[in-house]
């Protein structure tokens, strides 16, 4: 026997399901528009929600997730947001259903459209007055250059949901649900069609979401790695001598002095194991074995960190770079204009501020561009300006001080490792500033503006460093963490970097800091802008359980032992590797 309570449950179920199905429909349409027709820099509603949630996430957790899981963390959040929007649609459907069931708005379609319209208004306000400000688009998207498009998107998202819900939450649908309850074995034609529609829309949303979230194709990986090797070989033509602890050995005899029969240092440092006296040999051999970072990072292997689910794809034919603000003559350049002037090359290391010790969010490339100061001087930048602000095609922004912008090493680049910038690395143009972390090396630059105040960019408003100078950083490539190595002669190797200060010395301890010995350094391929590779032969014994590393930069600063997380100024501490030494 059917009861009034049971009827209420059926109505609520139908209203909720209708709301969820309507949400699936608007998600599908919004993502389809994003993939097919959205203007550059405008993202879908769920992507905007991801940006808002990311900004609400404690920065320590955000940094840890980025370093630990990379793009997987962001893509997982994207999937959760998609499911959550469907849940919100179901909730909104139930609320609208209360108005319909009350009869206060009349019967028939009008009785559904009015409460649906009210909920559409609520959803619009949630997006425009809640999500947009949290995503740094401003209240009602007032801070975005695409305000009109964003508001129209939010309005259509809400309105289409309301119309779809009103069309789905009909009296026959409620009646069909009651019939199913009366006869559990019966599945009505209407419910079957709903199920098919929900499955189809779910597959469509998943496919479009995957299309947005998937990593870009790496291209010809082998060719990119070969190009990187050729750049390294070319840069090594006038290579300086190898160094141990910052000293340049005069001949191979000094290299041989690093053998185990050499006397211990005055500090009691442990002697080094016997190895090939040719200084180049261990670096080349370890790299060939995949145990040491290549000098130049191929484009395919270069790290990628982005605030976006899907990075913008900018059309170079229509792209323009504008320079304005505190300048005598505002300027506009085409892509061809910038490429024609991009004749400066500089090999430098770039690292993400969320990179942990021993982390892999760092790479070295040959960048091709032009000094930013040339453009600023041509525009007649006001020397009383405080910051130069960069705004990107994806809505990202950041700034650097005028003095740093005028440094000859600060480049606006269009090329990477001999090829045009790939889309995910900032095509058509990006900023490269050797002394500071990657978050301030803005990609997809469209606008440059001189301002009279200290401008706080996208991540600075969340607590990350504003000046963001590189910390002394290092990594132990080999042995790997927890690796089993045989007792006897062994070798450790890795890289170290310190922005534009260079690396003067790398030391290794096999006894948790009681004693230290110098590693042998391979000279920087472009002093002092790139990382330095190091090798350290040692005698592996069962007593060796952990390797510690510390580096000294070119200004004589020794990396601090205190371990600090990346937030807010970049990770500090001494990298370490635990190993297992086995006999024979």
N, C-alpha and C positions, 0 to 999 in steps of 0.2 A: 504494500500500500504506500503510495507516494504521500509525503508529508510536506507541509509548508516550509519546514526547515530544510528538507531535501531540495525543494524547489529553489530556495535561496542559494544553496550551495551550487546547484547547477548554473544558476544565473551568474554567480561570481566566477565560476570556472570558465564559462563562455566568455565573459567580459575580459578576464585575465588572458585567456588564450588568444582572443581577438587582438588585445593590446600587444601581446608578444609577436603575433604574426604581422601586425601592422608595423611594429618596430623592425622586424626582419625585412619587410618590404622597403622601408625608408633607408635602412642601412645598405641594402643592395643598390638602390638608386643613387645614394650619396657616394658610395665607393665607386660605382660605375662612372658617375660624373667625374670623380677625382682622377680616375685612370684615363678617361677618354678626353675630357674637355676642360678641366679646371685650369685657370690661369696659373702661371708660375708663381710659387710662393703661397698659394691658397691650398689648404689641406682639408680633408674630410672632417666631419664632426668627431668621429671616434679618435682620429689622430690628434685633434685639438684637446680632447679629453685626456689622452695619454700625456700630452705636454703639461696640462694642468696638474695631473696626478704626480708626474715626475717632479714638478716644482714644489709640490706639497710633501714629497718624500724627504725625510731627513737626509741631508747631504752626505753624511757618513755612510748611510745605507746605500744611497744612490752610487757613491763612488765605489763601494765594495762590490755592488752588483755589476757595475760596468767593467771593473777589472776582472772579476771572477767569471762572469758569464758572457761578457761582450754583448753583441746584438741579441743574443738569446734572451737576455733579461728584458730588453725593450719589446721584443716580439711577443714574449709571454704576457707582458703587461697589455699589449695591444689585444691579444686574444681574450684576456680577462675583461677588458673594457667592452669589447664587442658583446660578450655574454652579459655583461652588466647592463648594457643599453637595452638588450632584449628583456632583461628583468625589470628595468625601469618602465619599459613599454607595457609589460604585464601589470605592474603596479598602477600605472596611469589608467589602464583599461578598467581595472577594478574600481578605481575612484570615479571615473566617468560613469561606470555602470550603476553606482549608487544613485547618481542624479537621474539616470534613466528609469531605474526601478521605482524611484519615489513618485514618478508621474508629475512632478511639479513643472516640467518643461513640455508637457503634453505627450501625446502618443505618436507612434509612427516614427518616420525619419527625423522629424523635428525634435522629438524627445531624445534622440541620440545625438544629433548634430550640435545642439546647444551645449550639453555637458562636454562633448568631445572638443568643441571650440574653446571652452573654458580651460580644459586640460592642455590644449595646444598652446594657449597663452602662458600657462604655467611652465610648460616645457621650453617655450621661447625665452622666458625670463631666466630659467635655469642656465640656458646656454649663453645668452647675451649678457646677463648681469652676474653670472657666476663663473661659468667655464672660461669665457673669453678673458676676464680680468686675471684669473689664475694662470692662464696660459700666456699672459703678458701682451694680450692684444688690446687691453683697455676695456673700460666699462662701455658696453654696447659697441665694442670693437673700435672705440674712438682713437686708440693708439696705433691702429693699423692703416697702412696706405690702401688696403683693400676693404675698407669698412663697408662699403655698399654691397660688395659681393658676399662678405661674411654675414651681414644681417639678412640678406636675401636667402642665403643658404639656411640659416637658422630658422627663418620664417617658413620656408618651404618644407624643411625637415619636420617641423611641428605640424604644419597644416596638412601635409600628405598623411602623416600618422593619424590625425583626427578623421580625415575623410575615409581612410582605409578602415579604421576601427568602427566608424559608424556604418560602413557597408558590411562589415563582418558580424557585428554584434546585433543581429536581427532577431526578431521574435521566433522565426522558424529555426534559427540556430539553437536558441534556448530550448525550444520544443524537442528538437532532435536530441539534445543532451539528456532531457528528461526521459525520452523513449529508450535511450541507451541504458539509463539507470534502471528503468523498469524491466528491461530484458538485457542482461549483461552480455548475451551472445550476439546481440544485434549491433551491427555497425552501419550507420546510415550512410547514404551516398554523400551527404553534405560533409560529414566528419571525415570520410575517406578523401574527399577532394581537399579539405583543409590539410590533412596530413601530407598529401602529395605536394601541395603548394608550399607548406612549411619546409619539407625536405628539399625541394628545388631551390627555394630561397636560401636555405642554410648552406647548400652546396655552393650557390653563387656568391654568397658573402664570404665563405671560406676561400674560394678561389680568388676573388678580388683582393681579400686581405693578404693572401699569400703573394699575390702579384705585387702588392705594395711593399711587403716586408722582406721579400727575398733579396739576398745580396746580389749586387750587379755582377755580370759575367766578368771573369778575370781576364778574358782575352787569351792570347797565346802566352801561356805561363813560361814555357821554355824560352821563347824569344825575349820576353821581358827579363828573365834571369840572365840570359846571355848579354843583353844590353847593359845590365847593371855591372856584369863582370868586365865588359869592355871599358866602361867609364872608369872603373877602379884601376884597370891596367893603364889606361891613358894618364890618369892622375898620378900614378906611381913612377912615371918616367924619371922625374927628378927627385925621387924619394930620398929623405934623409936617412942617416944611419939609425939602427935600432938602439933602443934605450932600456936600461935596467934601472929602475928607481929614479928615472929622470936623467941619469947620466948617459952620455953617448959613448959607447965603447969605441976605442980607437981601432981595434982589430979583433980577429976571432979569438985571440988569446984572452981578451977580457970576457968574451962570451963563455969560453971554456972555464973561466974562473968561477962560474956559477955551478960547476959540477960538484958532486957530493964530497970529493976529496979536498974541496976548497975549505979554508978555515972558517969557523963560525964568526959572525960579526961581533963587534965590540959589545953589542947589546945582548949577545947570546942567542941571536936568531938561528933557527934551524937551517942547516945547509940544504942546498937543492940537489935533486937527483941528476944523474948523468943523462944527457940527451944530445941530440944532433947539434954540434957547434955552429952550424949554419943557422942564423937567426930567422931566416924566412921559412925554413922547413916546417916547423911545428904548426905555424899559422895556416899554411897552405894545406897540410895534411889534415888538420882538424876540420877545416872548412869543407874539404872534399868528403870527409866522413860524415858531414852534417852535425858535427859537434861544436862548431864555432860559428857565430853570426858572420855573414858576409860583410865586407867593408861597405858596399853599396846595397841597399835594400831594393829589390825589384818592385815594380808597381804592384804586381800581384800579391806580394808578401807584405806590403806596407800597411801598417795598422789603419783602421778606420774607426772613428768615434763620431757620432752625430746625435743631435737632439731629435732628429727626424725618424719616423718610421720609414718613409720613402724620401730620399733626397731629391731636390729639384733637378730637373733636366732643362738647362737654359739653352735657348736658341742663339748661337753665336751671331747669326745674321741680323737679329733684331736687338741684341744686347747692347746696352749703352752704359758707360761709366760716367757719372756726374761728380764734379767736385764743386762744393759750395760752402756756405757758412761764412766764416771770417776770412774771406779772400777778396782780392781786388777785382778779379775777373772770373766769375763762375765758368767752368769748362765742361764740355761733354765730349767723350771719346767713343769711337766704335771699336769693335774687337780688332778690326784690321789696323786701326791707329795704334793700339797698344802692342799688338804683335810686331808691327814694324819697328817699334822702339825697344822691343825686348831683346837686347843683345848682351845683357850681363848674365854670367853664369856663376853660381856659387853652390858648392857642395856643403850641406849642413845637416845636422841631426835635428829631428823634430820629435818631441815627446809629449804625450798627454799628461796633464796635471794629475789625473787619477791613476797614473802608472805606479804600481807598487814596486818595492825593491824586488829584484829578480823578475819583474813583469816584462811583458812583451809589447806594451803600447808605446813603442819607440821605433824610429827608423831613420835611415840616412839616404838622401837622394841628391841628385844634381838638379837644381832649380834654375830655370831660365826666365828672366824678367828684366825689369828696369828699376833703378832706385826710385823709391816713392818721392824722394825730395825733388826730383826733376819735375814731376807733375805739380807738386805743391808750390815750387818756386815759379813755375810757369803761370799758375793761377794767382800768384802774388799773395801767398798766405800771410796773414797778420801775425807778426812775431809775438804779439800779446796773447795769442791763442794758447789755451792750456792743454787741450786734448784734440787728437784727430780721431773722429768717430767713423767706423766702418759699418755699413748696413748691407745685409746680404739678401739674396733672392728668396731665401727660406724664412725671412723674418728675423734672423739672428742679428745681433749687433754687439760690438765691443769697441774698445778705444785703446789708444796708446798715447803717451805724452808727446807733445810736439817735438821735443828734443830727440826722442827715440825715432820718431817718424822721419826726421831729417838726417838720420845716420845713413851713410852710404850702404851699409849692409842690410838695411830694411828694404825689401824688394816687393814690388807687385809682380807676381809671376804668372806666366801663361804656359810654361812647359815644365815637365818632370821627366828626368832620365831620357832627355832627347826627344820626347814626344809631347803633343799638346796635353794639358792637364786632363785626366780622366774626369767624367762627370762627378764621381764620388769623392774626388780630391779637389773640387772647386772650380771646374770649367765654367766660365771662360777665364776667370782670374781670381787669384787669392793672394793673401798676404803671407810673407815669410819674414819673421823677425827672430834672428838666431838667439838672442839672449833670453827669450821668454817662452813659456809653455804654449802648447798647441792651441788651447782654447782661445787665445788672443790672436792667432794666425788665421784670420777670418777667411772662410771659403765663399765662393759665389758672390764676390763683392760687386755691388751695384752703385753704391753711393759712398762718397767720402766727404766728410763735413768737419770743418774746423770750428771748435766751440770754445767758450770762455770759462768753462768749468770742468771739474773732474767728473767725467761721464762714467756712470756705472752700467756695465753691459749685462748681457743675459745671465751669465753665471755669477757676476759680482753681486747682483741683487739677491743671490741665494747664499752668499757668505764666502765664496771662493776669492782668492787673492786678486787684488786689482793690479799691482805691478807684476806679479807672477814670474819673478826671476827663477831660472832653473836651480834646483838643489843639486848637490853632487850626487850622482846616481850611478849604480853599478849593477851588474848581473853576472852570475856564475852560470855559464852555459853548460860546462861539463866539469865534474860529473853531475848527472841529473840528481834531483832530490830522491833519496832513498836507494840510489843505484848501488848494486853490489860490484865492488872492484877487487881484483886479486891483490894480495899482498906483494909488495915489491915496487919497482919503479912505476909511477903513475904521473898523470898530468892534469892540472886544472886549467881552465881557460874561460874567458868571457870578455865583456866590454865594460867601459866606464865612460861617463860624459859629464860635462858641467857647463852646458850652454856655450857661450863664446869665451869662456875662461880657460878651456882646455883642461887636459889631465896631465899632471906632472909625474904622479907616482901612484902605483897600485901595490898594496901589501896584502899578504895572506898569512893567516894564523891557523895552525893545526892543533892548537891547545887552548882554544877559547880565549884568545887575547893575551896569554901569558908572554908569548914571544911572537915576533912578526918578521917576515922576510920579504924582500922585494920580488915582485913578478917582473918579467921582461915585457916591455911595452913595444908594440908596433906603432911607429909614428902615426899621428893623425894624418889622414889623407888630405885634409885641408885645415892646418892649424889656424885658429883654435876652435873651429866651428863644428867639428865632427867628433863622434865617439872614438875612443882608442881601444884597440883589442890588446889583450894581455894573455900571457901563458905562464904557468908556474909548475915546473916539474917537482915532484916530491916523492918521498919514500912512504908508501902506504903500509901501515902496520895496524894490528888490531886496536891499538890505542887511539888511532885516528878515527874519530866518530863524526867530526863536524869541521867544515872549513868556514872560516870567516874571511871577509874581504873588506878592506877600507881603501879609499882613494883620496888623493890630495889634488886639488885643482891647480891651475897655472898661477894663481895668486897666493899659493901657499896655504890655503884653507884645507884642513883635514875634515873629511866627512864626520859629522857628529855620530857618536854611538847611539844616542837616544833615538828609539824608534818612534816615529810619528806617522800617522796615517796620511793619505794624500790631502784630505781636507784640513786646513784651507790653503796651505802653501806648497803642497807637494810632499811626497814621502821622504823621510830621512831615516838613517840608520845604517848598520853594516849588513850587507847581504850575507846569507849563510846557506850552506848545503849540508844536510846530514847524509852520510854515506855508510855503507856496510862493507868492511874489509874482510875478505875470506881468504883462508890459506889455500895456496896452490890453485 
